[in-house]
């Protein structure tokens, strides 16, 4: 794997974990679920934007 793509992919995986955690909070009706889901989705979105930019650059 190219070193250029390592950081966005790790960031995307972290975003997925946060999103899954937020979904668990939502299912269990625990407080803070919406906030955790938003943070996870924004993390995934930023990782995808960086990854697409790096793919288009090369």
PDB file of N, CA, C and O in Angstrom:
ATOM      1  N   UNK A   1       0.845  -1.176   0.000  1.00  0.00           N
ATOM      2  CA  UNK A   1       0.000   0.000   0.000  1.00  0.00           C
ATOM      3  C   UNK A   1       0.890   1.239   0.000  1.00  0.00           C
ATOM      4  O   UNK A   1       1.917   1.293   0.677  1.00  0.00           O
ATOM      5  N   UNK A   2       0.477   2.204  -0.758  1.00  0.00           N
ATOM      6  CA  UNK A   2       1.222   3.451  -0.842  1.00  0.00           C
ATOM      7  C   UNK A   2       1.074   4.235   0.461  1.00  0.00           C
ATOM      8  O   UNK A   2       0.012   4.228   1.083  1.00  0.00           O
ATOM      9  N   UNK A   3       2.131   4.896   0.856  1.00  0.00           N
ATOM     10  CA  UNK A   3       2.128   5.656   2.105  1.00  0.00           C
ATOM     11  C   UNK A   3       1.145   6.830   2.068  1.00  0.00           C
ATOM     12  O   UNK A   3       0.674   7.277   3.113  1.00  0.00           O
ATOM     13  N   UNK A   4       0.834   7.332   0.859  1.00  0.00           N
ATOM     14  CA  UNK A   4      -0.095   8.444   0.709  1.00  0.00           C
ATOM     15  C   UNK A   4      -1.494   8.107   1.191  1.00  0.00           C
ATOM     16  O   UNK A   4      -2.217   8.986   1.661  1.00  0.00           O
ATOM     17  N   UNK A   5      -1.884   6.845   1.079  1.00  0.00           N
ATOM     18  CA  UNK A   5      -3.258   6.447   1.370  1.00  0.00           C
ATOM     19  C   UNK A   5      -3.429   5.884   2.772  1.00  0.00           C
ATOM     20  O   UNK A   5      -4.551   5.580   3.176  1.00  0.00           O
ATOM     21  N   UNK A   6      -2.350   5.740   3.516  1.00  0.00           N
ATOM     22  CA  UNK A   6      -2.422   5.097   4.822  1.00  0.00           C
ATOM     23  C   UNK A   6      -3.196   5.939   5.840  1.00  0.00           C
ATOM     24  O   UNK A   6      -4.058   5.408   6.540  1.00  0.00           O
ATOM     25  N   UNK A   7      -2.910   7.224   5.933  1.00  0.00           N
ATOM     26  CA  UNK A   7      -3.556   8.086   6.927  1.00  0.00           C
ATOM     27  C   UNK A   7      -5.056   8.241   6.660  1.00  0.00           C
ATOM     28  O   UNK A   7      -5.841   8.112   7.599  1.00  0.00           O
ATOM     29  N   UNK A   8      -5.493   8.513   5.415  1.00  0.00           N
ATOM     30  CA  UNK A   8      -6.944   8.607   5.196  1.00  0.00           C
ATOM     31  C   UNK A   8      -7.688   7.304   5.480  1.00  0.00           C
ATOM     32  O   UNK A   8      -8.816   7.332   5.972  1.00  0.00           O
ATOM     33  N   UNK A   9      -7.075   6.176   5.179  1.00  0.00           N
ATOM     34  CA  UNK A   9      -7.742   4.907   5.439  1.00  0.00           C
ATOM     35  C   UNK A   9      -7.855   4.639   6.936  1.00  0.00           C
ATOM     36  O   UNK A   9      -8.881   4.136   7.395  1.00  0.00           O
ATOM     37  N   UNK A  10      -6.827   4.964   7.695  1.00  0.00           N
ATOM     38  CA  UNK A  10      -6.894   4.809   9.146  1.00  0.00           C
ATOM     39  C   UNK A  10      -7.943   5.751   9.722  1.00  0.00           C
ATOM     40  O   UNK A  10      -8.700   5.365  10.612  1.00  0.00           O
ATOM     41  N   UNK A  11      -7.994   6.973   9.228  1.00  0.00           N
ATOM     42  CA  UNK A  11      -8.997   7.937   9.681  1.00  0.00           C
ATOM     43  C   UNK A  11     -10.404   7.449   9.348  1.00  0.00           C
ATOM     44  O   UNK A  11     -11.328   7.625  10.143  1.00  0.00           O
ATOM     45  N   UNK A  12     -10.571   6.837   8.178  1.00  0.00           N
ATOM     46  CA  UNK A  12     -11.870   6.299   7.795  1.00  0.00           C
ATOM     47  C   UNK A  12     -12.286   5.153   8.723  1.00  0.00           C
ATOM     48  O   UNK A  12     -13.447   5.065   9.122  1.00  0.00           O
ATOM     49  N   UNK A  13     -11.342   4.284   9.061  1.00  0.00           N
ATOM     50  CA  UNK A  13     -11.655   3.178   9.966  1.00  0.00           C
ATOM     51  C   UNK A  13     -12.026   3.677  11.360  1.00  0.00           C
ATOM     52  O   UNK A  13     -12.930   3.132  11.995  1.00  0.00           O
ATOM     53  N   UNK A  14     -11.337   4.703  11.833  1.00  0.00           N
ATOM     54  CA  UNK A  14     -11.684   5.293  13.129  1.00  0.00           C
ATOM     55  C   UNK A  14     -13.091   5.881  13.070  1.00  0.00           C
ATOM     56  O   UNK A  14     -13.866   5.738  14.015  1.00  0.00           O
ATOM     57  N   UNK A  15     -13.420   6.540  11.966  1.00  0.00           N
ATOM     58  CA  UNK A  15     -14.762   7.078  11.790  1.00  0.00           C
ATOM     59  C   UNK A  15     -15.821   5.992  11.784  1.00  0.00           C
ATOM     60  O   UNK A  15     -16.912   6.183  12.322  1.00  0.00           O
ATOM     61  N   UNK A  16     -15.505   4.848  11.177  1.00  0.00           N
ATOM     62  CA  UNK A  16     -16.452   3.736  11.169  1.00  0.00           C
ATOM     63  C   UNK A  16     -16.693   3.211  12.576  1.00  0.00           C
ATOM     64  O   UNK A  16     -17.829   2.914  12.945  1.00  0.00           O
ATOM     65  N   UNK A  17     -15.637   3.097  13.357  1.00  0.00           N
ATOM     66  CA  UNK A  17     -15.779   2.621  14.736  1.00  0.00           C
ATOM     67  C   UNK A  17     -16.636   3.589  15.545  1.00  0.00           C
ATOM     68  O   UNK A  17     -17.507   3.161  16.302  1.00  0.00           O
ATOM     69  N   UNK A  18     -16.398   4.885  15.392  1.00  0.00           N
ATOM     70  CA  UNK A  18     -17.179   5.887  16.115  1.00  0.00           C
ATOM     71  C   UNK A  18     -18.641   5.833  15.686  1.00  0.00           C
ATOM     72  O   UNK A  18     -19.532   5.954  16.526  1.00  0.00           O
ATOM     73  N   UNK A  19     -18.902   5.654  14.390  1.00  0.00           N
ATOM     74  CA  UNK A  19     -20.272   5.570  13.889  1.00  0.00           C
ATOM     75  C   UNK A  19     -20.984   4.334  14.433  1.00  0.00           C
ATOM     76  O   UNK A  19     -22.149   4.413  14.821  1.00  0.00           O
ATOM     77  N   UNK A  20     -20.304   3.211  14.464  1.00  0.00           N
ATOM     78  CA  UNK A  20     -20.892   1.986  15.021  1.00  0.00           C
ATOM     79  C   UNK A  20     -21.187   2.164  16.506  1.00  0.00           C
ATOM     80  O   UNK A  20     -22.217   1.704  16.998  1.00  0.00           O
ATOM     81  N   UNK A  21     -20.289   2.826  17.213  1.00  0.00           N
ATOM     82  CA  UNK A  21     -20.523   3.109  18.632  1.00  0.00           C
ATOM     83  C   UNK A  21     -21.753   4.013  18.802  1.00  0.00           C
ATOM     84  O   UNK A  21     -22.556   3.802  19.711  1.00  0.00           O
ATOM     85  N   UNK A  22     -21.897   5.005  17.940  1.00  0.00           N
ATOM     86  CA  UNK A  22     -23.062   5.879  17.987  1.00  0.00           C
ATOM     87  C   UNK A  22     -24.344   5.122  17.690  1.00  0.00           C
ATOM     88  O   UNK A  22     -25.378   5.392  18.301  1.00  0.00           O
ATOM     89  N   UNK A  23     -24.291   4.178  16.760  1.00  0.00           N
ATOM     90  CA  UNK A  23     -25.473   3.361  16.466  1.00  0.00           C
ATOM     91  C   UNK A  23     -25.848   2.497  17.669  1.00  0.00           C
ATOM     92  O   UNK A  23     -27.028   2.321  17.969  1.00  0.00           O
ATOM     93  N   UNK A  24     -24.848   1.966  18.348  1.00  0.00           N
ATOM     94  CA  UNK A  24     -25.109   1.194  19.567  1.00  0.00           C
ATOM     95  C   UNK A  24     -25.779   2.069  20.626  1.00  0.00           C
ATOM     96  O   UNK A  24     -26.740   1.649  21.270  1.00  0.00           O
ATOM     97  N   UNK A  25     -25.265   3.285  20.799  1.00  0.00           N
ATOM     98  CA  UNK A  25     -25.876   4.218  21.749  1.00  0.00           C
ATOM     99  C   UNK A  25     -27.324   4.507  21.359  1.00  0.00           C
ATOM    100  O   UNK A  25     -28.196   4.596  22.224  1.00  0.00           O
ATOM    101  N   UNK A  26     -27.581   4.655  20.052  1.00  0.00           N
ATOM    102  CA  UNK A  26     -28.929   4.950  19.567  1.00  0.00           C
ATOM    103  C   UNK A  26     -29.867   3.770  19.840  1.00  0.00           C
ATOM    104  O   UNK A  26     -31.002   3.965  20.275  1.00  0.00           O
ATOM    105  N   UNK A  27     -29.398   2.561  19.586  1.00  0.00           N
ATOM    106  CA  UNK A  27     -30.219   1.376  19.815  1.00  0.00           C
ATOM    107  C   UNK A  27     -30.553   1.229  21.300  1.00  0.00           C
ATOM    108  O   UNK A  27     -31.672   0.862  21.657  1.00  0.00           O
ATOM    109  N   UNK A  28     -29.574   1.516  22.159  1.00  0.00           N
ATOM    110  CA  UNK A  28     -29.777   1.360  23.602  1.00  0.00           C
ATOM    111  C   UNK A  28     -30.451   2.579  24.239  1.00  0.00           C
ATOM    112  O   UNK A  28     -30.709   2.585  25.443  1.00  0.00           O
ATOM    113  N   UNK A  29     -30.734   3.606  23.443  1.00  0.00           N
ATOM    114  CA  UNK A  29     -31.366   4.847  23.921  1.00  0.00           C
ATOM    115  C   UNK A  29     -30.529   5.540  24.999  1.00  0.00           C
ATOM    116  O   UNK A  29     -31.066   6.104  25.952  1.00  0.00           O
ATOM    117  N   UNK A  30     -29.222   5.489  24.831  1.00  0.00           N
ATOM    118  CA  UNK A  30     -28.337   6.168  25.756  1.00  0.00           C
ATOM    119  C   UNK A  30     -28.144   7.607  25.290  1.00  0.00           C
ATOM    120  O   UNK A  30     -28.237   7.884  24.094  1.00  0.00           O
ATOM    121  N   UNK A  31     -27.877   8.524  26.214  1.00  0.00           N
ATOM    122  CA  UNK A  31     -27.693   9.926  25.812  1.00  0.00           C
ATOM    123  C   UNK A  31     -26.385  10.129  25.034  1.00  0.00           C
ATOM    124  O   UNK A  31     -25.394   9.431  25.249  1.00  0.00           O
ATOM    125  N   UNK A  32     -26.419  11.100  24.132  1.00  0.00           N
ATOM    126  CA  UNK A  32     -25.232  11.438  23.352  1.00  0.00           C
ATOM    127  C   UNK A  32     -25.096  10.687  22.050  1.00  0.00           C
ATOM    128  O   UNK A  32     -24.093  10.833  21.352  1.00  0.00           O
ATOM    129  N   UNK A  33     -26.091   9.882  21.709  1.00  0.00           N
ATOM    130  CA  UNK A  33     -25.994   9.047  20.509  1.00  0.00           C
ATOM    131  C   UNK A  33     -25.918   9.889  19.240  1.00  0.00           C
ATOM    132  O   UNK A  33     -25.111   9.605  18.355  1.00  0.00           O
ATOM    133  N   UNK A  34     -26.741  10.906  19.147  1.00  0.00           N
ATOM    134  CA  UNK A  34     -26.752  11.739  17.934  1.00  0.00           C
ATOM    135  C   UNK A  34     -25.416  12.444  17.744  1.00  0.00           C
ATOM    136  O   UNK A  34     -24.907  12.530  16.626  1.00  0.00           O
ATOM    137  N   UNK A  35     -24.851  12.946  18.831  1.00  0.00           N
ATOM    138  CA  UNK A  35     -23.557  13.631  18.759  1.00  0.00           C
ATOM    139  C   UNK A  35     -22.460  12.681  18.288  1.00  0.00           C
ATOM    140  O   UNK A  35     -21.636  13.045  17.449  1.00  0.00           O
ATOM    141  N   UNK A  36     -22.451  11.467  18.827  1.00  0.00           N
ATOM    142  CA  UNK A  36     -21.431  10.490  18.435  1.00  0.00           C
ATOM    143  C   UNK A  36     -21.595  10.116  16.963  1.00  0.00           C
ATOM    144  O   UNK A  36     -20.602   9.986  16.248  1.00  0.00           O
ATOM    145  N   UNK A  37     -22.826   9.944  16.506  1.00  0.00           N
ATOM    146  CA  UNK A  37     -23.059   9.631  15.090  1.00  0.00           C
ATOM    147  C   UNK A  37     -22.577  10.760  14.184  1.00  0.00           C
ATOM    148  O   UNK A  37     -21.970  10.508  13.143  1.00  0.00           O
ATOM    149  N   UNK A  38     -22.845  11.993  14.574  1.00  0.00           N
ATOM    150  CA  UNK A  38     -22.406  13.138  13.766  1.00  0.00           C
ATOM    151  C   UNK A  38     -20.885  13.200  13.689  1.00  0.00           C
ATOM    152  O   UNK A  38     -20.326  13.415  12.614  1.00  0.00           O
ATOM    153  N   UNK A  39     -20.217  13.014  14.815  1.00  0.00           N
ATOM    154  CA  UNK A  39     -18.740  13.031  14.833  1.00  0.00           C
ATOM    155  C   UNK A  39     -18.189  11.914  13.952  1.00  0.00           C
ATOM    156  O   UNK A  39     -17.246  12.135  13.193  1.00  0.00           O
ATOM    157  N   UNK A  40     -18.765  10.720  14.046  1.00  0.00           N
ATOM    158  CA  UNK A  40     -18.299   9.597  13.230  1.00  0.00           C
ATOM    159  C   UNK A  40     -18.474   9.849  11.741  1.00  0.00           C
ATOM    160  O   UNK A  40     -17.582   9.556  10.944  1.00  0.00           O
ATOM    161  N   UNK A  41     -19.625  10.392  11.370  1.00  0.00           N
ATOM    162  CA  UNK A  41     -19.880  10.661   9.954  1.00  0.00           C
ATOM    163  C   UNK A  41     -18.967  11.762   9.412  1.00  0.00           C
ATOM    164  O   UNK A  41     -18.480  11.664   8.285  1.00  0.00           O
ATOM    165  N   UNK A  42     -18.736  12.797  10.199  1.00  0.00           N
ATOM    166  CA  UNK A  42     -17.826  13.852   9.750  1.00  0.00           C
ATOM    167  C   UNK A  42     -16.393  13.335   9.624  1.00  0.00           C
ATOM    168  O   UNK A  42     -15.656  13.757   8.733  1.00  0.00           O
ATOM    169  N   UNK A  43     -15.997  12.422  10.514  1.00  0.00           N
ATOM    170  CA  UNK A  43     -14.665  11.831  10.412  1.00  0.00           C
ATOM    171  C   UNK A  43     -14.539  11.021   9.125  1.00  0.00           C
ATOM    172  O   UNK A  43     -13.538  11.124   8.416  1.00  0.00           O
ATOM    173  N   UNK A  44     -15.558  10.215   8.827  1.00  0.00           N
ATOM    174  CA  UNK A  44     -15.537   9.437   7.588  1.00  0.00           C
ATOM    175  C   UNK A  44     -15.546  10.342   6.364  1.00  0.00           C
ATOM    176  O   UNK A  44     -14.828  10.095   5.395  1.00  0.00           O
ATOM    177  N   UNK A  45     -16.363  11.394   6.412  1.00  0.00           N
ATOM    178  CA  UNK A  45     -16.460  12.307   5.276  1.00  0.00           C
ATOM    179  C   UNK A  45     -15.120  13.000   5.016  1.00  0.00           C
ATOM    180  O   UNK A  45     -14.689  13.112   3.868  1.00  0.00           O
ATOM    181  N   UNK A  46     -14.468  13.462   6.077  1.00  0.00           N
ATOM    182  CA  UNK A  46     -13.180  14.141   5.894  1.00  0.00           C
ATOM    183  C   UNK A  46     -12.125  13.176   5.364  1.00  0.00           C
ATOM    184  O   UNK A  46     -11.300  13.554   4.532  1.00  0.00           O
ATOM    185  N   UNK A  47     -12.144  11.941   5.837  1.00  0.00           N
ATOM    186  CA  UNK A  47     -11.189  10.951   5.344  1.00  0.00           C
ATOM    187  C   UNK A  47     -11.416  10.663   3.864  1.00  0.00           C
ATOM    188  O   UNK A  47     -10.457  10.534   3.103  1.00  0.00           O
ATOM    189  N   UNK A  48     -12.678  10.561   3.453  1.00  0.00           N
ATOM    190  CA  UNK A  48     -12.968  10.307   2.043  1.00  0.00           C
ATOM    191  C   UNK A  48     -12.582  11.481   1.162  1.00  0.00           C
ATOM    192  O   UNK A  48     -12.097  11.284   0.048  1.00  0.00           O
ATOM    193  N   UNK A  49     -12.790  12.705   1.645  1.00  0.00           N
ATOM    194  CA  UNK A  49     -12.395  13.881   0.867  1.00  0.00           C
ATOM    195  C   UNK A  49     -10.884  13.904   0.665  1.00  0.00           C
ATOM    196  O   UNK A  49     -10.406  14.179  -0.435  1.00  0.00           O
ATOM    197  N   UNK A  50     -10.131  13.615   1.728  1.00  0.00           N
ATOM    198  CA  UNK A  50      -8.664  13.580   1.625  1.00  0.00           C
ATOM    199  C   UNK A  50      -8.228  12.470   0.686  1.00  0.00           C
ATOM    200  O   UNK A  50      -7.322  12.664  -0.125  1.00  0.00           O
ATOM    201  N   UNK A  51      -8.866  11.299   0.786  1.00  0.00           N
ATOM    202  CA  UNK A  51      -8.500  10.165  -0.060  1.00  0.00           C
ATOM    203  C   UNK A  51      -8.796  10.469  -1.529  1.00  0.00           C
ATOM    204  O   UNK A  51      -7.973  10.172  -2.394  1.00  0.00           O
ATOM    205  N   UNK A  52      -9.940  11.048  -1.818  1.00  0.00           N
ATOM    206  CA  UNK A  52     -10.280  11.394  -3.203  1.00  0.00           C
ATOM    207  C   UNK A  52      -9.318  12.445  -3.745  1.00  0.00           C
ATOM    208  O   UNK A  52      -8.886  12.360  -4.895  1.00  0.00           O
ATOM    209  N   UNK A  53      -8.982  13.435  -2.920  1.00  0.00           N
ATOM    210  CA  UNK A  53      -8.040  14.456  -3.367  1.00  0.00           C
ATOM    211  C   UNK A  53      -6.681  13.857  -3.696  1.00  0.00           C
ATOM    212  O   UNK A  53      -6.050  14.240  -4.682  1.00  0.00           O
ATOM    213  N   UNK A  54      -6.233  12.919  -2.872  1.00  0.00           N
ATOM    214  CA  UNK A  54      -4.938  12.292  -3.142  1.00  0.00           C
ATOM    215  C   UNK A  54      -4.988  11.385  -4.365  1.00  0.00           C
ATOM    216  O   UNK A  54      -4.006  11.282  -5.099  1.00  0.00           O
ATOM    217  N   UNK A  55      -6.125  10.725  -4.590  1.00  0.00           N
ATOM    218  CA  UNK A  55      -6.263   9.884  -5.784  1.00  0.00           C
ATOM    219  C   UNK A  55      -6.268  10.744  -7.046  1.00  0.00           C
ATOM    220  O   UNK A  55      -5.652  10.375  -8.047  1.00  0.00           O
ATOM    221  N   UNK A  56      -6.946  11.866  -7.010  1.00  0.00           N
ATOM    222  CA  UNK A  56      -6.989  12.749  -8.182  1.00  0.00           C
ATOM    223  C   UNK A  56      -5.653  13.425  -8.437  1.00  0.00           C
ATOM    224  O   UNK A  56      -5.324  13.750  -9.578  1.00  0.00           O
ATOM    225  N   UNK A  57      -4.874  13.640  -7.363  1.00  0.00           N
ATOM    226  CA  UNK A  57      -3.577  14.272  -7.502  1.00  0.00           C
ATOM    227  C   UNK A  57      -2.594  13.375  -8.242  1.00  0.00           C
ATOM    228  O   UNK A  57      -1.751  13.857  -8.998  1.00  0.00           O
ATOM    229  N   UNK A  58      -2.707  12.076  -8.023  1.00  0.00           N
ATOM    230  CA  UNK A  58      -1.761  11.127  -8.664  1.00  0.00           C
ATOM    231  C   UNK A  58      -2.214  10.686 -10.010  1.00  0.00           C
ATOM    232  O   UNK A  58      -1.531   9.898 -10.664  1.00  0.00           O
TER     233      UNK A  58
END
